[in-house]
Amino acid sequence: MVLTVLSCASRDVPAHADDIFIPLPAADQQNIAAQLGAGVVGQPVPSAPIDDASVYFPLQEKTLTYQVTSGPNAGKTQMLRVARSRRPNGRPAWRFQFSPQLAAFIHQTSGGDLTIPAVTDSDRGVVVVATPPNPFLLNGMKPGDVRSYSQKVSVNYLDDPTSQDYAGSLDGTYAYVGTYRVTVPAGDFNALLVRVRTEGKVGPAHTEDTAYYFFAPGTGVVAMIMQEDAEAFWIIHLDSTSGKVLASTERQSGKGSRH
């Protein structure tokens, strides 16, 4: 049941007259607890439409430290960066590390959406290009909204980028599930949750996956569950799902901030 709420908006989330509470669906709650641990995701808090995606994923250079809660690297700490480079026309290009070897290239559209057109896996030496790009944070989404999409995917090895080794197509759904109180080592946050489900065939394997990202205003990704091995997911479909929670953030200038 969805309850409309007109007050009690947290200072962590922009207030709207149409804020609502959305309980976390039971299946998602079970998946998230299994990967992130019990007690990380708490009660629903007021959810608002996404008016400015960059509020929830600031395009600022920083280093984020995550604790890995599940998967092949469970128990380890990973330092992951949001980094900027510049193209010849002066336009900034952004990159976010999902893991030490897996990096997503972030594109901000003219409408303010944040999408992922390509992912590189330096350990496997591959680049994965999706057309249209993978949705990361979409403006105009309201709590409970679900959008469907289809895309073509190509996987190329960097030692021979002119050869398209694997290709295929995926169908996906992108959902703004709601906003929840999230407790991680870096602190307590009101974080909106997006769920991305994909299914299809790339190369020899049928692949099916569900990823979760918790975004907190002014901070970015405070918890996530996703594949950590591009080759395993896209080509041979090994289970390399990994959960991570934010431990601390540090601006590139060296000045740390803890929430």
Secondary structure, 3 states (H helix, E strand, C coil): CCEECCCCCCCCCCCCCCCEECCCCHHHHHHHHHHHCCCCEEEECCECCCCCHHHHCCCCCEEEEEEEEECCCCCCEEEEEEEEEECCCCCEEEEEECCCCEEEEEEECCCCCEEEEEEEECCCCEEEEEEEEEEEECCCCCCCCEEEEEEEEEEEECCCCCCCCEEEEEEEEEEEEEEEEEEECCEEEEEEEEEEEEEEEECCEEEEEEEEEEEECCCEEEEEEEECCHHHHHHHCCCCEEEEEEEEEEECCCCEECC
